Amino acid sequence: GTTILDKLRTGINLEAISLSLKETHVAMLKAMMGASGDSFLPDGGTEVVGYGRSKLFSNMSTDAKRLIFHPRRLPASNLANDLCFWKAVPMVSGLNFSGESNSLLTVEFVIMPDDTKKDEINIFAFGDHTQDLEA
């Protein structure tokens, strides 16, 4: 027959979150590019951040950090509506610099599971992520 009676879940298709940031100051650029790119400090010079071949074929999970979205309308102590991705790696996918309008930094966060968290919420959690959620 052709009627589907059931289907097995074989994975979760939450791989990335894309957004554009209007804050393109030097510290933000270094934070976003440094996580997926690299930095270099020449002798007697100043640090530069960018992309090259230095991290090719390395595990992205070593660069992953927690990504938390917190509603601005709520006080910092109210975590009930926070969205927390345990392991996220920013990948800069676009830079828009203009002397006439706001500069934009387009970032795609690659999301990975965190095996130290409970299986029910080891990719992301909505709510108070500061509780004991360890596996």
Buried (B, 14 or more C-beta within 10 A) or exposed (E): EEEEEEEEEEEEEEEEBEEEBEEBEEEBBBEBBBBBBBEEEEEEEEEEBEEEEEBEEEEBEEBBBEBBEBEEEEEEEEBEEBBBBBBBBBBBEEEEEEEEEEBBBBBBBBBBBBEEBEEEBBBBBEBEBEEEBEE
